[in-house]
Amino acid sequence: MANSVQWTAAAEALLKEIPFFVRPAARKKIEKFAKENGAAEITPEVYQQAKQQFG
C-alpha cells in the first residue's frame, strides 16, 4: 500500500503486545490517527498518543 504509514521497529514491537485477534483493527486505528495528525511514520510516541486517545 503506497499510502500506508511506516512503522518503526520499536512501534511494531509495541503492537505485538496487543492480542492478535484485535491487532489488525488496532493497526488501522493507529495508522488513521497518525495520518490525521500528520505523522509520516509511527514511532513509539505516536503509538502511545493513539493508544491514549482510544483508551
N, CA and C atoms as an extended XYZ file, in Angstrom:
165
Properties=species:S:1:pos:R:3:atomname:S:1:resname:S:1:resid:I:1 pbc="F F F"
N         0.829       -1.193        0.000 N   MET     1
C         0.000        0.000        0.000 CA  MET     1
C         0.871        1.252        0.000 C   MET     1
N         0.749        2.034       -1.022 N   ALA     2
C         1.578        3.225       -1.161 CA  ALA     2
C         1.223        4.285       -0.122 C   ALA     2
N        -0.038        4.320        0.312 N   ASN     3
C        -0.442        5.371        1.241 CA  ASN     3
C        -0.337        4.947        2.704 C   ASN     3
N         0.183        3.751        2.974 N   SER     4
C         0.273        3.318        4.360 CA  SER     4
C         1.441        4.013        5.060 C   SER     4
N         1.317        4.150        6.351 N   VAL     5
C         2.319        4.820        7.162 CA  VAL     5
C         3.381        3.796        7.549 C   VAL     5
N         4.627        4.231        7.606 N   GLN     6
C         5.715        3.339        8.013 CA  GLN     6
C         5.738        3.180        9.532 C   GLN     6
N         6.083        1.989        9.983 N   TRP     7
C         6.212        1.708       11.407 CA  TRP     7
C         7.684        1.524       11.748 C   TRP     7
N         8.119        2.101       12.856 N   THR     8
C         9.478        1.827       13.326 CA  THR     8
C         9.469        0.448       13.986 C   THR     8
N        10.644       -0.138       14.112 N   ALA     9
C        10.754       -1.459       14.744 CA  ALA     9
C        10.237       -1.418       16.180 C   ALA     9
N        10.524       -0.333       16.881 N   ALA    10
C        10.084       -0.200       18.276 CA  ALA    10
C         8.560       -0.133       18.374 C   ALA    10
N         7.932        0.583       17.442 N   ALA    11
C         6.469        0.677       17.446 CA  ALA    11
C         5.842       -0.668       17.079 C   ALA    11
N         6.461       -1.391       16.132 N   GLU    12
C         5.981       -2.732       15.775 CA  GLU    12
C         6.028       -3.649       16.996 C   GLU    12
N         7.093       -3.527       17.785 N   ALA    13
C         7.225       -4.359       18.989 CA  ALA    13
C         6.090       -4.059       19.971 C   ALA    13
N         5.737       -2.790       20.105 N   LEU    14
C         4.620       -2.420       20.977 CA  LEU    14
C         3.310       -2.995       20.453 C   LEU    14
N         3.149       -2.973       19.139 N   LEU    15
C         1.921       -3.508       18.537 CA  LEU    15
C         1.767       -4.995       18.850 C   LEU    15
N         2.872       -5.700       18.934 N   LYS    16
C         2.827       -7.142       19.207 CA  LYS    16
C         2.330       -7.451       20.617 C   LYS    16
N         2.293       -6.429       21.492 N   GLU    17
C         1.748       -6.634       22.848 CA  GLU    17
C         0.219       -6.704       22.828 C   GLU    17
N        -0.384       -6.225       21.747 N   ILE    18
C        -1.847       -6.259       21.609 CA  ILE    18
C        -2.243       -7.672       21.200 C   ILE    18
N        -3.310       -8.231       21.801 N   PRO    19
C        -3.739       -9.588       21.413 CA  PRO    19
C        -3.952       -9.695       19.903 C   PRO    19
N        -3.514      -10.813       19.341 N   PHE    20
C        -3.513      -10.982       17.882 CA  PHE    20
C        -4.870      -10.771       17.240 C   PHE    20
N        -5.947      -11.092       17.944 N   PHE    21
C        -7.271      -11.011       17.324 CA  PHE    21
C        -7.783       -9.578       17.185 C   PHE    21
N        -7.213       -8.628       17.914 N   VAL    22
C        -7.609       -7.225       17.744 CA  VAL    22
C        -6.513       -6.405       17.061 C   VAL    22
N        -5.364       -7.020       16.826 N   ARG    23
C        -4.214       -6.302       16.263 CA  ARG    23
C        -4.510       -5.632       14.922 C   ARG    23
N        -5.161       -6.313       13.960 N   PRO    24
C        -5.422       -5.635       12.672 CA  PRO    24
C        -6.265       -4.374       12.833 C   PRO    24
N        -7.275       -4.425       13.684 N   ALA    25
C        -8.114       -3.243       13.905 CA  ALA    25
C        -7.316       -2.151       14.611 C   ALA    25
N        -6.500       -2.533       15.567 N   ALA    26
C        -5.673       -1.556       16.285 CA  ALA    26
C        -4.689       -0.898       15.331 C   ALA    26
N        -4.075       -1.692       14.458 N   ARG    27
C        -3.117       -1.156       13.486 CA  ARG    27
C        -3.793       -0.111       12.604 C   ARG    27
N        -5.005       -0.417       12.126 N   LYS    28
C        -5.725        0.528       11.268 CA  LYS    28
C        -6.038        1.821       12.010 C   LYS    28
N        -6.490        1.695       13.257 N   LYS    29
C        -6.819        2.883       14.050 CA  LYS    29
C        -5.587        3.740       14.288 C   LYS    29
N        -4.469        3.105       14.601 N   ILE    30
C        -3.235        3.845       14.874 CA  ILE    30
C        -2.736        4.514       13.600 C   ILE    30
N        -2.809        3.807       12.478 N   GLU    31
C        -2.387        4.398       11.198 CA  GLU    31
C        -3.278        5.580       10.832 C   GLU    31
N        -4.583        5.448       11.061 N   LYS    32
C        -5.512        6.547       10.778 CA  LYS    32
C        -5.188        7.744       11.672 C   LYS    32
N        -4.938        7.481       12.941 N   PHE    33
C        -4.569        8.545       13.881 CA  PHE    33
C        -3.306        9.259       13.401 C   PHE    33
N        -2.308        8.494       12.983 N   ALA    34
C        -1.039        9.072       12.526 CA  ALA    34
C        -1.258        9.964       11.310 C   ALA    34
N        -2.030        9.479       10.334 N   LYS    35
C        -2.300       10.266        9.126 CA  LYS    35
C        -3.032       11.556        9.457 C   LYS    35
N        -4.042       11.451       10.322 N   GLU    36
C        -4.832       12.636       10.683 CA  GLU    36
C        -3.995       13.670       11.431 C   GLU    36
N        -2.932       13.220       12.086 N   ASN    37
C        -2.083       14.122       12.854 CA  ASN    37
C        -0.789       14.466       12.114 C   ASN    37
N        -0.713       14.092       10.844 N   GLY    38
C         0.411       14.475       10.007 CA  GLY    38
C         1.716       13.742       10.288 C   GLY    38
N         1.634       12.594       10.943 N   ALA    39
C         2.851       11.823       11.236 CA  ALA    39
C         3.232       10.992       10.013 C   ALA    39
N         4.488       11.083        9.609 N   ALA    40
C         4.971       10.342        8.438 CA  ALA    40
C         5.261        8.891        8.793 C   ALA    40
N         5.586        8.643       10.059 N   GLU    41
C         5.824        7.268       10.490 CA  GLU    41
C         5.315        7.075       11.899 C   GLU    41
N         5.075        5.830       12.241 N   ILE    42
C         4.576        5.515       13.567 CA  ILE    42
C         5.758        5.120       14.440 C   ILE    42
N         6.007        5.968       15.412 N   THR    43
C         7.070        5.752       16.392 CA  THR    43
C         6.397        5.336       17.700 C   THR    43
N         7.163        4.913       18.697 N   PRO    44
C         6.534        4.601       19.992 CA  PRO    44
C         5.733        5.773       20.554 C   PRO    44
N         6.203        7.017       20.298 N   GLU    45
C         5.482        8.195       20.795 CA  GLU    45
C         4.114        8.325       20.135 C   GLU    45
N         4.076        8.162       18.809 N   VAL    46
C         2.803        8.241       18.080 CA  VAL    46
C         1.884        7.110       18.537 C   VAL    46
N         2.456        5.924       18.697 N   TYR    47
C         1.698        4.763       19.173 CA  TYR    47
C         1.040        5.069       20.522 C   TYR    47
N         1.818        5.628       21.455 N   GLN    48
C         1.283        5.930       22.785 CA  GLN    48
C         0.201        7.007       22.721 C   GLN    48
N         0.386        8.009       21.886 N   GLN    49
C        -0.626        9.064       21.735 CA  GLN    49
C        -1.927        8.464       21.220 C   GLN    49
N        -1.821        7.590       20.222 N   ALA    50
C        -3.010        6.957       19.661 CA  ALA    50
C        -3.679        6.080       20.715 C   ALA    50
N        -2.883        5.342       21.447 N   LYS    51
C        -3.415        4.444       22.474 CA  LYS    51
C        -4.166        5.236       23.549 C   LYS    51
N        -3.611        6.399       23.938 N   GLN    52
C        -4.292        7.245       24.933 CA  GLN    52
C        -5.631        7.739       24.398 C   GLN    52
N        -5.660        8.087       23.114 N   GLN    53
C        -6.883        8.600       22.523 CA  GLN    53
C        -7.972        7.531       22.475 C   GLN    53
N        -7.573        6.296       22.191 N   PHE    54
C        -8.554        5.212       22.032 CA  PHE    54
C        -8.823        4.452       23.317 C   PHE    54
N        -8.063        4.741       24.348 N   GLY    55
C        -8.303        4.131       25.645 CA  GLY    55
C        -7.782        2.772       25.849 C   GLY    55
